[in-house]
Amino acid sequence: MCIRDRHIFDAVGNEIARNIPMGYHEKTKQLIGLWNGRNTLGRIVGPGGYAAVIPVEFKFNGKVSHRATFTRTIGIRE
């Protein structure tokens, strides 16, 4: 599996952060990510709803077998 171009967007679709550190846990088959709550300028974002968009490619025998995009909501409160 290849995880590409991870982004965080605000409620109206503005890109807040990109290339969030992510990994894949082979044993549990889960994507794991860590966002520090900061935007691309390094400033802490305000409370509200955000969306993490994570495109992935699944490979079989070295070739891409299929692609998927996962979207998860993130809530930040003060």
GROMACS elastic network, one bead per residue, 0.5 to 0.9 nm:
[ bonds ]
;  ai    aj funct       b0    kb
    1    24     6  0.80618   500
    1    56     6  0.67581   500
    1    57     6  0.55620   500
    1    59     6  0.57775   500
    1    60     6  0.88674   500
    1    64     6  0.87676   500
    2    55     6  0.86252   500
    2    56     6  0.55236   500
    2    57     6  0.50362   500
    2    58     6  0.64770   500
    2    59     6  0.77384   500
    3     6     6  0.75897   500
    3    22     6  0.75945   500
    3    23     6  0.76968   500
    3    24     6  0.85024   500
    3    54     6  0.71162   500
    3    55     6  0.62057   500
    3    57     6  0.65495   500
    3    58     6  0.89071   500
    4    19     6  0.79425   500
    4    54     6  0.69563   500
    4    55     6  0.56077   500
    4    56     6  0.58792   500
    4    57     6  0.78493   500
    5    18     6  0.68731   500
    5    19     6  0.55118   500
    5    20     6  0.81504   500
    5    53     6  0.84560   500
    5    54     6  0.69172   500
    5    55     6  0.67767   500
    5    56     6  0.87745   500
    6    17     6  0.84088   500
    6    18     6  0.56146   500
    6    20     6  0.55456   500
    6    21     6  0.80275   500
    6    22     6  0.80790   500
    6    52     6  0.72840   500
    6    53     6  0.59489   500
    6    55     6  0.68813   500
    7    15     6  0.69673   500
    7    16     6  0.75104   500
    7    17     6  0.56832   500
    7    19     6  0.60907   500
    7    20     6  0.66525   500
    7    51     6  0.81555   500
    7    52     6  0.57610   500
    7    53     6  0.53223   500
    7    54     6  0.67421   500
    8    14     6  0.85462   500
    8    15     6  0.60097   500
    8    16     6  0.54180   500
    8    17     6  0.50352   500
    8    18     6  0.62464   500
    8    19     6  0.87849   500
    8    20     6  0.80297   500
    8    35     6  0.87750   500
    8    39     6  0.86221   500
    8    50     6  0.66202   500
    8    51     6  0.55212   500
    8    53     6  0.63362   500
    8    54     6  0.89409   500
    9    12     6  0.77369   500
    9    13     6  0.54450   500
    9    14     6  0.53621   500
    9    16     6  0.51882   500
    9    17     6  0.71386   500
    9    18     6  0.89534   500
    9    49     6  0.89178   500
    9    50     6  0.55760   500
    9    51     6  0.51453   500
    9    52     6  0.65171   500
    9    53     6  0.78075   500
   10    13     6  0.54015   500
   10    14     6  0.54675   500
   10    15     6  0.66246   500
   10    16     6  0.64453   500
   10    48     6  0.81391   500
   10    49     6  0.65433   500
   10    51     6  0.63971   500
   11    14     6  0.75783   500
   11    48     6  0.80011   500
   11    49     6  0.59676   500
   11    50     6  0.57736   500
   11    51     6  0.73325   500
   13    16     6  0.88548   500
   13    50     6  0.89690   500
   13    51     6  0.86405   500
   15    18     6  0.75755   500
   15    39     6  0.86090   500
   15    40     6  0.87170   500
   16    38     6  0.79915   500
   16    39     6  0.50176   500
   16    40     6  0.62787   500
   16    45     6  0.82748   500
   16    50     6  0.86996   500
   17    20     6  0.72596   500
   17    35     6  0.87168   500
   17    37     6  0.87594   500
   17    38     6  0.71773   500
   17    41     6  0.85382   500
   18    39     6  0.82972   500
   18    40     6  0.69484   500
   19    22     6  0.83614   500
   20    33     6  0.69293   500
   20    34     6  0.67141   500
   20    35     6  0.60286   500
   20    36     6  0.88148   500
   21    32     6  0.85022   500
   21    33     6  0.57774   500
   21    34     6  0.59222   500
   21    35     6  0.72494   500
   22    31     6  0.69599   500
   22    32     6  0.54950   500
   22    34     6  0.66672   500
   23    30     6  0.84588   500
   23    31     6  0.58359   500
   23    32     6  0.52811   500
   23    33     6  0.64781   500
   24    27     6  0.89811   500
   24    28     6  0.86709   500
   24    29     6  0.67701   500
   24    30     6  0.57630   500
   24    32     6  0.60134   500
   24    33     6  0.87749   500
   25    28     6  0.56940   500
   25    29     6  0.54028   500
   25    30     6  0.53308   500
   25    31     6  0.63906   500
   25    32     6  0.70920   500
   26    30     6  0.72736   500
   27    30     6  0.81405   500
   28    31     6  0.89464   500
   35    38     6  0.75026   500
   36    39     6  0.87792   500
   36    44     6  0.82327   500
   37    42     6  0.89373   500
   37    43     6  0.82664   500
   37    44     6  0.56923   500
   37    45     6  0.59577   500
   37    46     6  0.86623   500
   37    76     6  0.81918   500
   38    41     6  0.75984   500
   38    42     6  0.52686   500
   38    43     6  0.50807   500
   38    45     6  0.55317   500
   39    42     6  0.52926   500
   39    43     6  0.54807   500
   39    44     6  0.63827   500
   39    45     6  0.62461   500
   40    43     6  0.74916   500
   41    44     6  0.89483   500
   45    48     6  0.87038   500
   45    76     6  0.85441   500
   46    76     6  0.74215   500
   46    77     6  0.78865   500
   46    78     6  0.77372   500
   47    75     6  0.74734   500
   47    78     6  0.57335   500
   48    74     6  0.83879   500
   48    75     6  0.57936   500
   48    76     6  0.52837   500
   48    77     6  0.64237   500
   48    78     6  0.88852   500
   49    73     6  0.69688   500
   49    74     6  0.58332   500
   49    76     6  0.64346   500
   49    77     6  0.88463   500
   50    72     6  0.85062   500
   50    73     6  0.57579   500
   50    74     6  0.50073   500
   50    75     6  0.62139   500
   50    76     6  0.78723   500
   51    71     6  0.65627   500
   51    72     6  0.56398   500
   51    74     6  0.58118   500
   51    75     6  0.86259   500
   52    70     6  0.79827   500
   52    71     6  0.55186   500
   52    72     6  0.51981   500
   52    73     6  0.62043   500
   52    74     6  0.71119   500
   53    69     6  0.68524   500
   53    70     6  0.58433   500
   53    72     6  0.67529   500
   53    73     6  0.89163   500
   54    68     6  0.84125   500
   54    69     6  0.55264   500
   54    70     6  0.50602   500
   54    71     6  0.62801   500
   54    72     6  0.84716   500
   55    67     6  0.73940   500
   55    68     6  0.58486   500
   55    70     6  0.61974   500
   55    71     6  0.86039   500
   56    66     6  0.87308   500
   56    67     6  0.58148   500
   56    68     6  0.55043   500
   56    69     6  0.61074   500
   56    70     6  0.78800   500
   57    64     6  0.63238   500
   57    65     6  0.76176   500
   57    66     6  0.60713   500
   57    68     6  0.65703   500
   57    69     6  0.87651   500
   58    63     6  0.83400   500
   58    64     6  0.57054   500
   58    65     6  0.57116   500
   58    66     6  0.54581   500
   58    67     6  0.60707   500
   58    68     6  0.81459   500
   59    62     6  0.57938   500
   59    63     6  0.51775   500
   59    65     6  0.51551   500
   59    66     6  0.71771   500
   59    67     6  0.89118   500
   60    63     6  0.54087   500
   60    64     6  0.63134   500
   60    65     6  0.58159   500
   61    64     6  0.83798   500
   61    65     6  0.88457   500
   62    65     6  0.89407   500
   64    67     6  0.75648   500
